[in-house]
Amino acid sequence: MTTAAPAIPGYKTGTWTIDAVHSEVGFSVRHMMVSKVRGRFGRFSGTVVTGPQVTDSSVTATIELDSIDTNNEQRDGHIKSADFFNVEQHPTMTYRSTSITPTGEGSFRVDGELTLKGVTRNVPLSLELGGFGPDAYGGYRVGFSATAEINRSQFGVDISMPMETGGVVLGEKVSISLEIEAVLDTAAAA
């Protein structure tokens, strides 16, 4: 059952540019069967287009894979290699929404296509709207948080690293977390 989109305070239509300085693209993956390793990407860009109705909106994003940071240079270098991302052949990961469905007050399901290592799959995001409002610089912003989960093997990141004691060094499921702020393009809004 879907929920009708409620009126959103401060909602504006237009084209918004993701503010990477005030945003974060992070992930976590099970490590050694006992904990999780967390990381983030330092370089990414994207556009949000808000339509007359929230359901008419869209988002596109590009993440530079060589900007990965797991707080360990050796591990980051291995993740950039052909064993994982193969950044020489596939320097970016992209996301393009295909639909937005309200799921509650301020929450939405964003269906979209994630492309990683030349493989494109539907990946739904659970999105929580932070809000719309003016900033301290005369601009106008939107903020939201989103989460998703992918199976890395389905994107060709299928390295197998079994442990002698059983289990694996690296889990299959990768949790994705986004904290995004975007600025309204005043030229497009005029």
BAFI-3210 file (N, C-alpha, C; in Angstrom, 3 decimals, decimal comma, padded with zeros to 6 digits):
// residues 190
n [1|2|3|4|5|6|7|8|9|10|11|12|13|14|15|16|17|18|19|20|21|22|23|24|25|26|27|28|29|30|31|32|33|34|35|36|37|38|39|40|41|42|43|44|45|46|47|48|49|50|51|52|53|54|55|56|57|58|59|60|61|62|63|64|65|66|67|68|69|70|71|72|73|74|75|76|77|78|79|80|81|82|83|84|85|86|87|88|89|90|91|92|93|94|95|96|97|98|99|100|101|102|103|104|105|106|107|108|109|110|111|112|113|114|115|116|117|118|119|120|121|122|123|124|125|126|127|128|129|130|131|132|133|134|135|136|137|138|139|140|141|142|143|144|145|146|147|148|149|150|151|152|153|154|155|156|157|158|159|160|161|162|163|164|165|166|167|168|169|170|171|172|173|174|175|176|177|178|179|180|181|182|183|184|185|186|187|188|189|190]
n.u [000,842|000,628|001,389|-000,147|001,573|002,325|001,817|004,797|006,640|008,144|008,816|010,168|010,135|012,598|016,087|018,691|021,958|024,161|025,816|028,857|030,606|029,048|027,901|027,727|028,889|028,710|029,646|029,334|030,693|030,645|033,326|035,766|033,915|033,220|032,944|032,342|033,649|034,014|033,607|034,128|033,397|035,257|034,960|032,345|029,409|026,291|022,821|019,665|016,352|013,468|010,080|006,714|005,112|006,260|006,656|007,307|009,920|013,565|016,842|020,316|023,598|027,172|029,954|033,322|035,382|038,068|038,345|037,920|037,938|038,923|040,208|042,651|045,397|046,633|044,580|042,712|044,085|044,043|041,288|040,837|042,002|042,008|040,901|038,726|037,208|038,484|039,474|040,918|039,737|037,055|036,251|034,188|031,125|027,663|024,385|020,967|017,803|014,605|011,993|009,918|008,376|006,052|006,285|005,498|005,116|007,336|009,025|010,328|010,453|012,968|013,418|015,969|018,717|021,767|025,044|027,943|031,171|030,479|028,119|024,655|022,072|018,841|018,466|016,907|016,397|015,900|014,535|014,752|013,401|015,036|014,442|013,482|014,875|016,050|019,506|022,489|023,677|022,134|021,023|019,084|018,222|018,017|017,761|018,542|018,488|019,574|019,365|020,611|021,008|023,301|024,356|027,559|028,720|026,902|027,561|029,916|032,006|033,420|035,322|036,640|037,406|038,123|038,258|040,576|039,440|036,842|034,020|034,188|036,517|035,458|032,220|029,254|027,124|026,673|026,200|024,818|025,039|023,727|024,133|022,828|023,072|021,711|021,879|019,712|019,647|019,874|019,639|018,137|015,875|014,804]
n.v [-001,182|002,186|005,487|008,651|011,581|013,948|017,512|019,330|021,299|024,273|023,248|023,352|023,524|022,618|022,562|021,074|021,136|018,773|019,388|018,640|019,181|019,365|016,897|013,281|010,143|007,005|003,653|000,292|-002,916|-006,345|-007,728|-010,165|-011,756|-010,757|-008,018|-004,726|-003,015|000,339|002,864|005,603|007,788|010,329|012,016|013,042|013,734|015,263|015,612|016,814|016,859|018,491|017,995|019,164|017,547|015,499|012,908|013,280|013,851|013,496|011,947|012,012|010,672|010,607|008,800|008,938|006,310|005,982|007,617|006,397|005,852|004,089|004,461|003,219|002,990|000,855|-001,074|000,480|000,773|-001,903|-002,283|-000,608|-002,028|-004,612|-006,790|-005,857|-003,014|-002,256|000,288|001,409|000,478|000,977|003,785|005,160|005,035|004,996|006,419|006,428|007,594|005,978|006,005|007,523|006,946|007,768|006,709|007,283|009,928|012,265|010,288|008,141|005,809|005,334|004,166|002,969|002,853|001,416|001,555|-000,265|-001,294|-001,819|-003,191|-002,993|-002,597|-002,683|-000,718|-000,037|002,862|003,806|006,662|009,510|012,580|015,535|018,228|021,426|024,638|028,082|029,070|030,372|031,961|033,196|031,366|028,376|025,320|021,696|018,778|015,353|011,962|008,709|005,160|001,960|-001,441|-003,622|-006,527|-007,323|-009,168|-009,362|-007,242|-007,828|-007,685|-009,944|-011,267|-013,937|-014,686|-016,906|-017,858|-019,642|-020,720|-020,967|-019,336|-016,029|-013,466|-011,114|-009,828|-010,458|-008,643|-005,174|-002,281|000,829|004,282|007,514|010,978|013,830|017,109|019,576|022,302|024,769|025,607|028,778|030,018|028,235|028,245|030,732]
n.w [000,000|-000,872|000,242|000,046|-001,022|001,392|001,919|001,732|003,840|002,697|000,214|-003,038|-006,587|-009,007|-010,077|-008,366|-007,006|-005,719|-002,719|-002,056|000,013|002,260|002,448|002,569|001,445|002,394|003,560|004,849|005,652|006,509|008,394|008,839|010,101|012,582|013,009|011,590|008,777|007,977|005,491|003,189|000,406|-001,060|-003,256|-005,204|-007,161|-008,115|-009,121|-008,198|-009,184|-008,561|-009,036|-009,957|-008,338|-005,655|-006,532|-009,154|-009,219|-009,480|-009,271|-009,927|-009,712|-009,441|-008,440|-007,641|-007,748|-007,016|-004,877|-002,511|001,010|003,680|005,958|005,882|004,043|002,637|002,454|001,026|-001,402|-002,273|-002,608|-004,756|-006,765|-009,383|-008,093|-006,703|-007,230|-009,627|-010,671|-012,768|-015,119|-014,551|-013,471|-012,138|-010,224|-010,743|-010,165|-010,950|-010,531|-010,943|-010,108|-007,583|-004,546|-002,082|001,328|003,827|006,268|005,285|004,373|001,820|-000,933|-003,152|-006,231|-008,347|-010,709|-010,170|-011,256|-011,408|-012,027|-014,695|-014,485|-014,192|-011,907|-010,324|-007,493|-004,599|-002,592|000,770|001,807|003,886|004,320|005,160|005,022|003,554|002,982|003,533|003,230|004,880|003,017|001,170|-000,497|-001,253|000,219|000,239|002,217|002,864|004,098|003,244|002,811|001,765|000,638|-000,846|-002,708|-003,089|-004,875|-006,952|-008,494|-009,670|-007,899|-006,645|-005,110|-003,256|-000,017|002,016|005,501|007,571|009,835|009,216|007,685|006,184|005,148|004,183|004,024|001,996|001,793|001,489|003,219|002,489|003,128|002,987|003,398|002,430|001,158|-000,895|-003,189|-004,443|-007,818|-008,713|-011,170|-012,664|-011,138|-011,418]
ca.u [000,000|001,402|000,834|-000,129|002,595|001,766|002,445|006,112|006,972|009,292|009,087|010,298|010,542|013,815|017,272|019,540|023,282|024,628|026,912|029,695|031,253|028,105|027,258|028,604|028,535|029,421|029,257|029,932|030,655|031,079|034,742|036,270|032,776|033,047|032,687|032,126|034,577|033,283|034,381|033,404|033,968|035,528|034,594|031,092|028,606|024,965|021,751|018,301|015,354|012,176|008,985|005,508|004,803|007,474|006,789|007,843|011,311|014,584|018,201|021,427|024,841|028,387|030,934|034,658|035,765|039,420|038,315|037,537|038,737|038,525|041,149|043,796|045,864|046,886|043,273|042,134|044,766|043,552|039,911|040,894|042,598|041,116|040,221|037,478|036,579|039,183|039,232|041,513|038,728|035,741|036,597|033,051|029,880|026,603|023,026|019,931|016,498|013,590|010,695|009,886|007,084|005,933|006,052|005,075|005,373|008,757|009,825|010,080|011,244|013,514|013,955|016,923|019,715|023,153|025,995|029,247|031,970|029,783|026,896|023,571|020,998|017,920|018,773|016,012|016,870|014,933|014,927|014,097|013,591|015,421|013,679|013,830|014,937|017,093|020,796|023,072|024,369|021,138|020,576|017,997|018,762|017,246|018,598|017,916|019,301|019,092|020,101|020,358|021,888|023,571|025,204|028,716|028,966|026,018|028,178|031,228|032,998|033,138|036,503|036,327|038,532|037,723|039,139|040,938|038,548|035,474|033,543|034,925|037,108|034,626|030,831|028,649|026,216|027,266|025,208|025,139|024,374|023,917|023,677|022,956|022,554|021,792|021,579|018,880|020,282|019,053|019,390|017,040|014,680|014,307]
ca.v [000,000|003,414|006,618|009,889|012,522|015,103|018,799|019,420|022,700|024,844|022,521|024,140|022,794|023,138|021,726|021,228|020,538|018,208|020,097|017,550|019,599|019,140|015,615|012,131|008,864|006,033|002,251|-000,630|-004,317|-007,273|-008,036|-011,251|-012,385|-010,261|-006,580|-004,085|-001,980|001,463|003,694|006,691|008,296|011,753|012,810|012,644|014,865|014,820|016,578|016,462|017,685|018,370|018,287|019,732|016,597|014,800|011,710|013,687|014,242|012,521|012,189|011,321|010,884|009,930|008,660|008,589|005,159|006,091|008,497|005,587|006,041|003,198|004,778|002,331|003,172|-000,442|-001,644|001,303|000,398|-003,216|-002,118|000,047|-002,966|-005,473|-007,715|-005,247|-002,024|-002,121|001,691|001,771|000,167|001,483|004,829|005,732|004,314|005,972|006,090|007,201|007,170|005,662|006,364|007,912|006,592|008,094|005,564|007,818|011,369|012,579|009,138|007,758|004,763|005,784|003,082|003,506|001,964|001,584|000,940|-000,467|-002,241|-002,131|-003,936|-002,120|-003,307|-001,842|-000,615|000,909|003,635|004,275|008,068|010,347|013,991|016,398|019,450|022,465|025,938|029,019|028,940|031,631|032,623|033,679|030,252|027,550|023,963|020,524|017,761|014,059|010,796|007,535|003,922|000,858|-002,579|-004,343|-007,707|-006,916|-010,148|-009,086|-006,176|-008,268|-007,581|-011,283|-011,876|-014,856|-014,726|-017,739|-017,907|-021,008|-021,158|-020,942|-017,988|-015,265|-012,205|-009,998|-010,195|-010,199|-007,497|-003,869|-001,273|002,159|005,366|008,816|012,219|014,704|018,472|020,081|023,736|025,113|026,385|029,989|030,338|027,379|028,564|032,065]
ca.w [000,000|-000,914|000,961|-000,737|-000,566|002,089|001,594|002,368|004,117|001,994|-001,033|-004,266|-007,776|-009,613|-010,193|-007,186|-007,130|-004,454|-002,063|-001,556|001,255|003,350|002,193|002,770|000,849|003,206|003,458|005,806|005,224|007,564|008,290|009,684|010,768|013,952|013,093|010,292|008,327|007,396|004,583|002,540|-000,842|-000,892|-004,440|-005,843|-007,628|-008,508|-009,340|-007,800|-009,864|-007,898|-009,948|-009,349|-007,265|-005,247|-007,353|-010,458|-008,983|-009,866|-008,791|-010,574|-008,964|-009,881|-007,358|-008,125|-006,936|-006,460|-003,701|-001,348|002,219|004,772|007,033|005,766|002,661|001,993|002,109|-000,040|-002,638|-002,694|-003,073|-006,070|-007,722|-010,163|-007,181|-006,234|-008,110|-010,907|-011,019|-014,062|-016,138|-014,125|-012,496|-011,428|-009,943|-010,980|-009,732|-011,638|-010,035|-011,947|-009,533|-006,168|-003,968|-000,656|002,207|005,117|006,362|005,138|003,946|000,435|-001,567|-004,430|-007,043|-009,299|-011,305|-009,743|-012,183|-010,803|-012,815|-015,925|-014,170|-013,744|-011,205|-009,569|-006,072|-003,947|-001,449|001,759|001,953|004,896|003,986|006,275|004,874|002,600|003,638|003,131|003,907|005,369|001,912|000,216|-001,322|-000,738|000,305|000,623|002,833|003,085|004,426|002,521|003,043|000,842|000,822|-002,084|-002,660|-003,903|-005,931|-008,080|-009,284|-010,130|-006,832|-006,143|-004,518|-002,161|000,913|003,150|006,670|007,955|010,920|008,709|007,395|005,179|005,590|003,755|003,795|000,681|001,856|001,746|003,606|001,962|003,849|002,348|004,034|001,267|001,081|-002,268|-003,305|-005,586|-008,886|-008,812|-012,577|-013,100|-010,349|-011,776]
c.u [000,886|000,641|000,901|000,911|001,940|002,427|003,749|006,453|008,231|009,606|009,136|010,667|011,820|014,912|018,220|020,868|023,723|025,851|027,790|030,384|030,360|027,326|028,252|028,020|029,372|028,912|029,863|029,747|031,218|032,523|035,120|035,173|032,495|032,684|032,396|033,236|033,734|034,208|033,496|034,096|034,098|035,114|033,359|030,346|027,232|023,981|020,438|017,384|014,029|011,090|007,798|004,971|006,110|007,718|007,292|009,332|012,278|015,928|019,177|022,688|025,967|029,383|032,254|035,228|037,174|039,478|037,902|038,500|038,173|039,451|042,334|044,255|046,086|045,565|042,628|042,766|044,277|042,127|039,871|041,381|041,533|040,388|038,847|036,891|037,203|039,007|039,889|040,522|037,379|035,938|035,428|031,956|028,788|025,265|022,069|018,585|015,545|012,182|010,860|008,470|007,053|005,651|005,566|005,371|006,874|009,629|009,368|010,913|011,669|014,057|014,906|017,924|021,105|024,031|027,366|029,954|031,245|028,509|025,859|022,472|020,099|018,307|017,827|016,690|015,693|015,371|014,084|014,428|013,942|014,658|014,220|013,942|016,079|018,393|021,326|023,711|023,408|020,623|019,444|018,450|017,689|018,233|017,834|018,962|018,720|019,973|019,710|021,284|022,055|024,375|026,358|028,969|028,103|026,556|029,594|032,338|032,873|034,366|036,078|037,568|038,133|038,756|039,408|039,978|037,096|035,004|034,418|035,453|036,162|033,216|030,351|027,825|026,966|026,131|025,692|024,374|024,745|023,376|023,904|022,334|022,727|021,296|020,791|019,660|019,411|018,751|018,187|015,745|014,046|013,249]
c.v [001,243|004,523|007,845|010,834|013,699|016,388|018,893|020,887|023,140|024,214|023,486|023,215|023,409|022,105|022,085|020,515|020,027|018,974|019,046|017,899|019,310|017,835|014,493|010,898|007,816|004,617|001,483|-002,047|-005,177|-007,686|-009,114|-011,915|-011,817|-008,786|-006,040|-003,075|-000,910|002,256|004,759|007,018|009,804|012,614|012,219|013,902|014,344|015,957|015,986|017,402|017,447|018,843|018,891|018,861|015,894|013,584|012,007|014,023|013,136|012,905|011,396|011,634|010,073|009,948|008,226|007,511|005,258|007,043|007,738|005,826|005,152|003,373|003,817|002,355|001,852|-001,084|-000,862|000,960|-000,940|-003,101|-001,457|-000,918|-003,780|-006,494|-007,183|-004,317|-001,928|-000,700|002,123|001,539|000,822|002,562|005,378|004,697|005,367|005,463|007,014|006,696|006,897|005,950|006,725|007,669|007,001|006,823|005,993|009,297|011,632|011,415|008,657|006,541|005,322|004,551|003,697|002,477|002,353|000,858|000,932|-001,556|-002,698|-002,936|-002,957|-002,969|-002,289|-001,896|000,411|001,588|003,916|005,684|008,747|011,795|014,771|017,707|020,354|023,774|026,791|028,734|030,324|032,455|033,146|032,605|029,496|026,101|022,927|019,536|016,473|013,013|009,628|006,337|002,886|-000,285|-003,267|-005,601|-007,425|-007,877|-009,895|-007,971|-006,553|-008,059|-008,883|-012,013|-012,739|-014,972|-015,548|-017,693|-019,368|-021,575|-021,223|-019,513|-017,312|-013,968|-011,043|-010,466|-009,834|-008,916|-006,233|-002,899|000,090|003,193|006,706|009,923|013,298|016,065|018,910|021,522|023,989|025,975|027,605|030,362|029,514|027,739|029,892|032,023]
c.w [000,000|-000,205|000,074|-000,158|000,134|001,601|002,387|002,590|003,370|000,657|-002,213|-005,416|-008,319|-009,687|-009,054|-007,432|-005,763|-003,976|-001,381|-000,242|002,461|003,176|002,450|002,102|001,569|003,009|004,623|005,278|006,352|007,312|009,305|010,523|012,165|014,055|011,697|010,031|007,657|006,486|003,986|001,225|-000,705|-002,066|-005,104|-006,250|-008,003|-008,598|-008,867|-008,564|-009,159|-008,860|-009,225|-008,210|-006,909|-006,145|-008,767|-010,373|-009,397|-009,263|-009,656|-009,780|-009,576|-008,729|-007,969|-007,208|-006,355|-005,264|-002,441|-000,188|003,323|005,969|007,055|004,305|001,934|001,567|000,976|-001,388|-003,172|-003,248|-004,459|-007,166|-008,445|-009,289|-006,759|-007,296|-009,498|-011,447|-012,328|-015,199|-015,843|-013,057|-011,689|-011,177|-010,127|-010,450|-010,464|-011,158|-011,194|-011,432|-008,062|-005,663|-002,506|000,153|003,584|005,146|006,343|004,716|002,570|000,064|-002,923|-005,136|-008,060|-009,742|-010,833|-010,746|-011,535|-011,593|-014,072|-015,737|-013,629|-013,132|-010,502|-008,091|-005,468|-002,762|-000,529|002,135|003,031|004,571|005,239|006,241|003,787|003,365|003,156|003,873|004,277|004,256|000,853|-000,715|-000,652|-000,831|000,593|001,242|003,007|003,451|003,654|002,851|001,990|001,212|-000,521|-001,773|-003,611|-005,066|-007,159|-008,978|-009,729|-009,124|-006,044|-005,614|-003,325|-001,284|002,141|004,278|007,038|008,990|010,489|008,518|006,357|005,769|005,314|003,431|002,398|000,682|002,229|002,056|003,147|002,766|003,215|003,254|002,985|001,523|-000,349|-002,283|-004,571|-006,554|-009,127|-010,250|-013,073|-012,383|-010,750|-012,848]
res [m|t|t|a|a|p|a|i|p|g|y|k|t|g|t|w|t|i|d|a|v|h|s|e|v|g|f|s|v|r|h|m|m|v|s|k|v|r|g|r|f|g|r|f|s|g|t|v|v|t|g|p|q|v|t|d|s|s|v|t|a|t|i|e|l|d|s|i|d|t|n|n|e|q|r|d|g|h|i|k|s|a|d|f|f|n|v|e|q|h|p|t|m|t|y|r|s|t|s|i|t|p|t|g|e|g|s|f|r|v|d|g|e|l|t|l|k|g|v|t|r|n|v|p|l|s|l|e|l|g|g|f|g|p|d|a|y|g|g|y|r|v|g|f|s|a|t|a|e|i|n|r|s|q|f|g|v|d|i|s|m|p|m|e|t|g|g|v|v|l|g|e|k|v|s|i|s|l|e|i|e|a|v|l|d|t|a|a|a|a]
***
